[in-house]
Amino acid sequence: MIGGLSFVFANPAMLAALVALPVIWWLLRMTPPRPAAEVFPPLRILASVLKREETPSKSPWWLTLLRMLMAAAVIFAIADPVFNPRSNTLASSGPLALLIDNSWATAPDWERRVEAASALIDDAEARDLAVSIVFTGDRQHNATPGSAASARNRLAAASPEPLPADRRSAMAAMRTAFKDAAPGTLAFVTDGIEAADGKTMEALAGMGAANLRMIEADGSQAIALTNSSNENAGMSVTASRLKTDDRRSVSIIAYDTRGRAIADGAIDFAPGEAVAKGTIAAPFELRNDFARIGIEGAATAGAVHLLDDGFRRRRVALLSGEARDLSQPLLSPLYYINRALAPYADLIEPRETDLAVAIPELLQQRPSVLIMADIGRLPEEMYPLMKKWIDNGGTLIRFAGPRLAAAPADDPLVPVTLRQGERALGGALSWSEPQPLADYPANGPFAGMPRPTDILVKRQVLAEPTADLPERTWANLADGTPLVTTAAQGSGRIILFHVSAEATWSNLPISGHFVEMLRRSVQLSRSGGVASEGKTQAQTLAPYRLLNADGVLVAETGSARPLDVAPGKAPLATPENPPGLYGSEDGFTALNLLPRDAELKRIDMVAAGPHSSERLTGEESWSLKPALLTLALLLLLADAVVVLFMGGAFSRVRMVRTAATMLFILCGTLVLMPLLMPPQALADDARPDDQRILEHLDTTHLAYVVTGEDDVDRLSERGLTGLTDFLTYRTTLEPGAPVGLDISKDELSFYPIIYWPISANAPMPSPQAVSRIDAYMRAGGTVLFDTRDQFSSLGASSNGTSPNSERLQAILANLDIPPLEPVPADHVLTKAFYLLTNFPGRYTGSPLWIEAQLDNHEEPSDRPARSGDGVTPIMITGNDFAGAWAVDTNGVALLPTVPPDEMQREYAFRSGVNIMMYMLTGNYKADQVHVPALLERLGQ
């Protein structure tokens, strides 16, 4: 091996000629005498006869070396040195079986995959072996072994398909072809993505091939968009990738129907994360024009998520509690609703006024939204039908009025419990004045809209106060009473406007805010409702535009079959129904590559048993013979020039011939150096985790050890998040998000302290990992071990030690730690930020153990673990700090303290603050300059 490259000689026997180099050296040292040029007359000849002829008997050493190099170059060139030689390792016991993934993920590097497969076919042809070739993306699979030429033709005709790999059908065809005799070599050129059944490698191992070879891309970057949701804040997009330890950020772009980019966002994958979400923040109106979402720079079918008609206009059904009076339209509630939604939705109204007939008639037309204006009570048989429609994704919007105010309080189709009757604001019998609107809450779809100052509400229906009423409120009046409330029900939603849809209760319906509020409410609905009956009514849609493997919509539909769409059943992409748009220009349904919220997983190579893993052809074999022959030719030319110089051909510059010759040789060497360098020898100095390193150097992060137990790791992450928030609110320190560490491979030096929750159920860390922790502590870092067992006595062993403590002892047995002691009363930890006497967590009673301080305050030279800045390298507690610090996304504590005491939690946070300040400032607060201030605070 040379520089990581394999190296062989094609004709090694020719290297035997190197033994002749000494003979060549001896021959090349002699230089023939230079012919003497004499002029007539004869007297001059006679005068010169008496002189002794002096000619050199040996050539100069540097000229001899030049000729030796030329001879060596010729010998090595004839021996034909080859870098990265291909070795034909195919088993001769049977045909070559090629299983090739031509799925959507292979589109970016398809040519390299073809080269890898072609090289295997060449090897089979050299050994006169039959070749069976099967592509997992094809509709039909023919695995019958044939000639190498036939396989090469099929390989040239193949191309990536915009579909997942169908290995089950391909393997079935291969088992049929090899039912009598197993293949000699089974080569699987894979995209690295596990099939849905997760049994790819077991199926390959069951073929019984003498040689199983796995060939895949180096560091597959497969990524796919798996879901999108038009939410309040923007378009939420979900993506999945093959899990790696690298952090990755991808840009997502939204395109309109003309293919123009109109908005963008980003999706960030944390290390080890396979699924992540991002948001395309765009105005409500702009999101209505999204036609597809794509990943920038990723030309695959998986990197495109198609949007259909459901993301744009909605079908809205209108119902009113009274017959519409055409002579007085301004008194009709549906008049204002119709005028508000007509430009943005398809509106439908019933032909019958009987609700028992009108509601089924409307639901049969599959509306996304049903608006009921002042309808208090429905026919009894309509409630199950309405509930089913809402559960399946329908959105019900109701407006108050006299009828709804008089309806029973137990109406199941209202989002909140209503007080019976209506509230009148203003008038002779009212003490209250008409109320304006308050600012819109941030948790609703109206967030961002300016608060209207000219809208007054004179009447409303009131909601009974409940604990969850603020969460269900999208709009309030200035006095805090709800104006718009909502509740999710199944896959649908119920929305209630606590005022009427006409201008008798308020002037909201005649304002522009009414239009915007209705538009945003309707846009939150899903496209299409459910049928009025429980029957499944399938639709057949012809292919309109199809997605190719490069992620481009094309009009060629080929042999694609019409798509059968049934309510409640999500269609899947198949060879018969490739991903794309099905329907017509007037309306279509989007069929995306992967099912909703699918997750990409790597193939488990271990399940295949004995096999060899290879990478795609990237470093081709190349011979050094042309470069060596070129070098020999240049050396020959240099030798000729030198001989001409020495022969007097350039007598005018004879004084500098040696310098010129050496300069020529030097220049020739510099010219030949690039030719002699192996290809792809330049390395990219940038490392994949450089960005992560810069982020962690820029901001302080709290870190915890990932134990592998989901509950423990989640509690550690939420606990450090709670402490991070507390530090941000109470101190000038603003740490970044907590970081989970794999101590066996992640860089530890970025973090001043690492929280390690000890769990007896977690795997024991490897000796290498413990060694890295030991080096981290020696370099000045601190590890906070938390056994979390102060209140756990049931699990203690017979000697009184809990399983977690026993695990900690096993870990510490492999660490070189100093003597420990509980935190002394005068230690700087007790006064780093807050004045503390103990360090409680979720439990209290366990002391906080730190490095013992010597009485003479001198650190001996043979101290086993020396902290670099006077900070203890180790802390141990059993009080469960993370359990006390852990909060949810709303800042609410996840676990109670034992005993229940919020002051104990406050002191637990203060303990965390003191520990962090001590980590970052060391013994700063122990300086003499702080003594007067500390004594004053202590009242001394």
Secondary structure in CASP SS format (residue, H / E / C, confidence):
PFRMAT SS
TARGET T0000
AUTHOR 0000-0000-0000
METHOD secondary structure of the structure
MODEL  1
M C 1.00
I E 1.00
G C 1.00
G C 1.00
L E 1.00
S C 1.00
F E 1.00
V E 1.00
F E 1.00
A C 1.00
N C 1.00
P H 1.00
A H 1.00
M H 1.00
L H 1.00
A H 1.00
A H 1.00
L H 1.00
V H 1.00
A H 1.00
L H 1.00
P H 1.00
V H 1.00
I H 1.00
W H 1.00
W H 1.00
L H 1.00
L H 1.00
R H 1.00
M C 1.00
T C 1.00
P C 1.00
P C 1.00
R C 1.00
P C 1.00
A C 1.00
A C 1.00
E C 1.00
V C 1.00
F C 1.00
P C 1.00
P H 1.00
L H 1.00
R H 1.00
I H 1.00
L H 1.00
A H 1.00
S H 1.00
V H 1.00
L C 1.00
K C 1.00
R C 1.00
E C 1.00
E C 1.00
T C 1.00
P C 1.00
S C 1.00
K C 1.00
S C 1.00
P C 1.00
W H 1.00
W H 1.00
L H 1.00
T H 1.00
L H 1.00
L H 1.00
R H 1.00
M H 1.00
L H 1.00
M H 1.00
A H 1.00
A H 1.00
A H 1.00
V H 1.00
I H 1.00
F H 1.00
A H 1.00
I H 1.00
A H 1.00
D C 1.00
P E 1.00
V E 1.00
F E 1.00
N C 1.00
P C 1.00
R C 1.00
S C 1.00
N C 1.00
T C 1.00
L C 1.00
A C 1.00
S C 1.00
S C 1.00
G C 1.00
P C 1.00
L E 1.00
A E 1.00
L E 1.00
L E 1.00
I E 1.00
D C 1.00
N C 1.00
S C 1.00
W H 1.00
A H 1.00
T H 1.00
A C 1.00
P C 1.00
D C 1.00
W H 1.00
E H 1.00
R H 1.00
R H 1.00
V H 1.00
E H 1.00
A H 1.00
A H 1.00
S H 1.00
A H 1.00
L H 1.00
I H 1.00
D H 1.00
D H 1.00
A H 1.00
E H 1.00
A H 1.00
R C 1.00
D C 1.00
L C 1.00
A C 1.00
V E 1.00
S E 1.00
I E 1.00
V E 1.00
F E 1.00
T C 1.00
G C 1.00
D C 1.00
R C 1.00
Q C 1.00
H C 1.00
N C 1.00
A C 1.00
T C 1.00
P C 1.00
G E 1.00
S C 1.00
A H 1.00
A H 1.00
S H 1.00
A H 1.00
R H 1.00
N H 1.00
R H 1.00
L H 1.00
A H 1.00
A H 1.00
A C 1.00
S C 1.00
P C 1.00
E C 1.00
P C 1.00
L C 1.00
P C 1.00
A C 1.00
D C 1.00
R H 1.00
R H 1.00
S H 1.00
A H 1.00
M H 1.00
A H 1.00
A H 1.00
M H 1.00
R H 1.00
T H 1.00
A H 1.00
F C 1.00
K C 1.00
D C 1.00
A C 1.00
A C 1.00
P C 1.00
G C 1.00
T E 1.00
L E 1.00
A E 1.00
F E 1.00
V E 1.00
T C 1.00
D C 1.00
G C 1.00
I E 1.00
E C 1.00
A C 1.00
A C 1.00
D C 1.00
G C 1.00
K C 1.00
T H 1.00
M H 1.00
E H 1.00
A H 1.00
L H 1.00
A H 1.00
G C 1.00
M C 1.00
G C 1.00
A C 1.00
A C 1.00
N E 1.00
L E 1.00
R E 1.00
M E 1.00
I E 1.00
E E 1.00
A C 1.00
D C 1.00
G C 1.00
S C 1.00
Q C 1.00
A C 1.00
I E 1.00
A E 1.00
L E 1.00
T E 1.00
N E 1.00
S E 1.00
S E 1.00
N E 1.00
E C 1.00
N C 1.00
A C 1.00
G C 1.00
M E 1.00
S E 1.00
V E 1.00
T E 1.00
A E 1.00
S E 1.00
R E 1.00
L C 1.00
K C 1.00
T C 1.00
D C 1.00
D C 1.00
R C 1.00
R E 1.00
S E 1.00
V E 1.00
S E 1.00
I E 1.00
I E 1.00
A E 1.00
Y E 1.00
D C 1.00
T C 1.00
R C 1.00
G C 1.00
R C 1.00
A E 1.00
I E 1.00
A E 1.00
D E 1.00
G E 1.00
A E 1.00
I E 1.00
D E 1.00
F E 1.00
A C 1.00
P C 1.00
G C 1.00
E C 1.00
A C 1.00
V E 1.00
A E 1.00
K E 1.00
G E 1.00
T E 1.00
I E 1.00
A C 1.00
A C 1.00
P C 1.00
F H 1.00
E H 1.00
L H 1.00
R H 1.00
N C 1.00
D C 1.00
F C 1.00
A C 1.00
R E 1.00
I E 1.00
G E 1.00
I E 1.00
E C 1.00
G C 1.00
A C 1.00
A C 1.00
T C 1.00
A H 1.00
G H 1.00
A H 1.00
V E 1.00
H E 1.00
L E 1.00
L C 1.00
D C 1.00
D H 1.00
G H 1.00
F H 1.00
R C 1.00
R C 1.00
R E 1.00
R E 1.00
V E 1.00
A E 1.00
L E 1.00
L E 1.00
S E 1.00
G C 1.00
E C 1.00
A C 1.00
R C 1.00
D C 1.00
L C 1.00
S C 1.00
Q C 1.00
P H 1.00
L H 1.00
L H 1.00
S C 1.00
P H 1.00
L H 1.00
Y H 1.00
Y H 1.00
I H 1.00
N H 1.00
R H 1.00
A H 1.00
L H 1.00
A C 1.00
P C 1.00
Y C 1.00
A E 1.00
D E 1.00
L E 1.00
I E 1.00
E C 1.00
P C 1.00
R C 1.00
E C 1.00
T C 1.00
D C 1.00
L H 1.00
A H 1.00
V H 1.00
A H 1.00
I H 1.00
P H 1.00
E H 1.00
L H 1.00
L H 1.00
Q C 1.00
Q C 1.00
R C 1.00
P C 1.00
S C 1.00
V E 1.00
L E 1.00
I E 1.00
M E 1.00
A E 1.00
D C 1.00
I C 1.00
G C 1.00
R C 1.00
L C 1.00
P C 1.00
E C 1.00
E C 1.00
M H 1.00
Y H 1.00
P H 1.00
L H 1.00
M H 1.00
K H 1.00
K H 1.00
W H 1.00
I H 1.00
D H 1.00
N C 1.00
G C 1.00
G C 1.00
T E 1.00
L E 1.00
I E 1.00
R E 1.00
F E 1.00
A C 1.00
G C 1.00
P H 1.00
R H 1.00
L H 1.00
A H 1.00
A C 1.00
A C 1.00
P C 1.00
A C 1.00
D C 1.00
D C 1.00
P C 1.00
L C 1.00
V C 1.00
P C 1.00
V C 1.00
T C 1.00
L E 1.00
R C 1.00
Q C 1.00
G C 1.00
E C 1.00
R E 1.00
A E 1.00
L C 1.00
G C 1.00
G C 1.00
A C 1.00
L C 1.00
S C 1.00
W C 1.00
S C 1.00
E C 1.00
P C 1.00
Q E 1.00
P E 1.00
L E 1.00
A C 1.00
D C 1.00
Y C 1.00
P C 1.00
A C 1.00
N C 1.00
G C 1.00
P C 1.00
F C 1.00
A C 1.00
G C 1.00
M C 1.00
P C 1.00
R C 1.00
P C 1.00
T C 1.00
D C 1.00
I C 1.00
L E 1.00
V E 1.00
K C 1.00
R E 1.00
Q E 1.00
V C 1.00
L C 1.00
A E 1.00
E C 1.00
P C 1.00
T C 1.00
A C 1.00
D C 1.00
L C 1.00
P C 1.00
E C 1.00
R C 1.00
T E 1.00
W E 1.00
A E 1.00
N E 1.00
L E 1.00
A C 1.00
D C 1.00
G C 1.00
T C 1.00
P E 1.00
L E 1.00
V E 1.00
T E 1.00
T E 1.00
A E 1.00
A E 1.00
Q E 1.00
G C 1.00
S C 1.00
G E 1.00
R E 1.00
I E 1.00
I E 1.00
L E 1.00
F E 1.00
H C 1.00
V C 1.00
S C 1.00
A C 1.00
E C 1.00
A C 1.00
T C 1.00
W C 1.00
S E 1.00
N C 1.00
L H 1.00
P H 1.00
I H 1.00
S C 1.00
G H 1.00
H H 1.00
F H 1.00
V H 1.00
E H 1.00
M H 1.00
L H 1.00
R H 1.00
R H 1.00
S H 1.00
V H 1.00
Q H 1.00
L C 1.00
S C 1.00
R C 1.00
S C 1.00
G C 1.00
G C 1.00
V C 1.00
A C 1.00
S C 1.00
E C 1.00
G C 1.00
K C 1.00
T C 1.00
Q C 1.00
A C 1.00
Q E 1.00
T E 1.00
L E 1.00
A C 1.00
P E 1.00
Y E 1.00
R E 1.00
L E 1.00
L E 1.00
N C 1.00
A C 1.00
D C 1.00
G C 1.00
V C 1.00
L E 1.00
V E 1.00
A C 1.00
E C 1.00
T C 1.00
G C 1.00
S C 1.00
A C 1.00
R C 1.00
P C 1.00
L E 1.00
D E 1.00
V E 1.00
A E 1.00
P C 1.00
G C 1.00
K E 1.00
A C 1.00
P C 1.00
L C 1.00
A C 1.00
T C 1.00
P C 1.00
E C 1.00
N C 1.00
P C 1.00
P C 1.00
G E 1.00
L E 1.00
Y E 1.00
G E 1.00
S E 1.00
E C 1.00
D C 1.00
G E 1.00
F E 1.00
T E 1.00
A E 1.00
L E 1.00
N C 1.00
L C 1.00
L C 1.00
P C 1.00
R C 1.00
D C 1.00
A C 1.00
E C 1.00
L C 1.00
K C 1.00
R E 1.00
I C 1.00
D C 1.00
M H 1.00
V H 1.00
A H 1.00
A H 1.00
G C 1.00
P C 1.00
H C 1.00
S E 1.00
S E 1.00
E E 1.00
R E 1.00
L C 1.00
T C 1.00
G C 1.00
E C 1.00
E C 1.00
S C 1.00
W E 1.00
S E 1.00
L C 1.00
K H 1.00
P H 1.00
A H 1.00
L H 1.00
L H 1.00
T H 1.00
L H 1.00
A H 1.00
L H 1.00
L H 1.00
L H 1.00
L H 1.00
L H 1.00
A H 1.00
D H 1.00
A H 1.00
V H 1.00
V H 1.00
V H 1.00
L H 1.00
F H 1.00
M H 1.00
G C 1.00
G C 1.00
A C 1.00
F C 1.00
S H 1.00
R H 1.00
V H 1.00
R H 1.00
M H 1.00
V H 1.00
R H 1.00
T H 1.00
A H 1.00
A H 1.00
T H 1.00
M H 1.00
L H 1.00
F H 1.00
I H 1.00
L H 1.00
C H 1.00
G H 1.00
T H 1.00
L H 1.00
V H 1.00
L H 1.00
M H 1.00
P H 1.00
L H 1.00
L H 1.00
M C 1.00
P C 1.00
P C 1.00
Q C 1.00
A C 1.00
L C 1.00
A C 1.00
D C 1.00
D C 1.00
A C 1.00
R C 1.00
P C 1.00
D C 1.00
D H 1.00
Q H 1.00
R H 1.00
I H 1.00
L H 1.00
E H 1.00
H H 1.00
L H 1.00
D H 1.00
T C 1.00
T C 1.00
H C 1.00
L C 1.00
A E 1.00
Y E 1.00
V E 1.00
V C 1.00
T C 1.00
G C 1.00
E C 1.00
D H 1.00
D H 1.00
V H 1.00
D H 1.00
R H 1.00
L H 1.00
S H 1.00
E H 1.00
R H 1.00
G H 1.00
L H 1.00
T H 1.00
G H 1.00
L H 1.00
T H 1.00
D H 1.00
F H 1.00
L H 1.00
T H 1.00
Y H 1.00
R H 1.00
T C 1.00
T C 1.00
L C 1.00
E C 1.00
P C 1.00
G C 1.00
A C 1.00
P C 1.00
V E 1.00
G E 1.00
L E 1.00
D C 1.00
I C 1.00
S C 1.00
K C 1.00
D C 1.00
E C 1.00
L C 1.00
S C 1.00
F C 1.00
Y C 1.00
P C 1.00
I E 1.00
I E 1.00
Y E 1.00
W E 1.00
P E 1.00
I C 1.00
S C 1.00
A C 1.00
N C 1.00
A C 1.00
P C 1.00
M C 1.00
P C 1.00
S C 1.00
P H 1.00
Q H 1.00
A H 1.00
V H 1.00
S H 1.00
R H 1.00
I H 1.00
D H 1.00
A H 1.00
Y H 1.00
M H 1.00
R H 1.00
A C 1.00
G C 1.00
G C 1.00
T E 1.00
V E 1.00
L E 1.00
F E 1.00
D E 1.00
T C 1.00
R C 1.00
D C 1.00
Q C 1.00
F C 1.00
S C 1.00
S C 1.00
L C 1.00
G C 1.00
A C 1.00
S C 1.00
S C 1.00
N C 1.00
G C 1.00
T C 1.00
S C 1.00
P H 1.00
N H 1.00
S H 1.00
E H 1.00
R H 1.00
L H 1.00
Q H 1.00
A H 1.00
I H 1.00
L H 1.00
A C 1.00
N C 1.00
L C 1.00
D C 1.00
I C 1.00
P C 1.00
P C 1.00
L E 1.00
E E 1.00
P E 1.00
V C 1.00
P C 1.00
A C 1.00
D C 1.00
H C 1.00
V H 1.00
L H 1.00
T H 1.00
K C 1.00
A C 1.00
F C 1.00
Y C 1.00
L C 1.00
L C 1.00
T C 1.00
N C 1.00
F C 1.00
P C 1.00
G C 1.00
R C 1.00
Y C 1.00
T C 1.00
G C 1.00
S C 1.00
P C 1.00
L C 1.00
W E 1.00
I E 1.00
E E 1.00
A C 1.00
Q C 1.00
L C 1.00
D C 1.00
N C 1.00
H C 1.00
E C 1.00
E C 1.00
P C 1.00
S C 1.00
D C 1.00
R C 1.00
P C 1.00
A C 1.00
R C 1.00
S C 1.00
G C 1.00
D C 1.00
G C 1.00
V C 1.00
T C 1.00
P C 1.00
I E 1.00
M E 1.00
I E 1.00
T E 1.00
G C 1.00
N C 1.00
D C 1.00
F H 1.00
A H 1.00
G H 1.00
A H 1.00
W H 1.00
A C 1.00
V E 1.00
D C 1.00
T C 1.00
N C 1.00
G C 1.00
V C 1.00
A E 1.00
L C 1.00
L C 1.00
P C 1.00
T C 1.00
V C 1.00
P C 1.00
P C 1.00
D C 1.00
E H 1.00
M H 1.00
Q H 1.00
R H 1.00
E H 1.00
Y H 1.00
A H 1.00
F H 1.00
R H 1.00
S H 1.00
G H 1.00
V H 1.00
N H 1.00
I H 1.00
M H 1.00
M H 1.00
Y H 1.00
M H 1.00
L H 1.00
T H 1.00
G C 1.00
N C 1.00
Y H 1.00
K H 1.00
A H 1.00
D C 1.00
Q H 1.00
V H 1.00
H H 1.00
V H 1.00
P H 1.00
A H 1.00
L H 1.00
L H 1.00
E H 1.00
R H 1.00
L C 1.00
G C 1.00
Q C 1.00
END
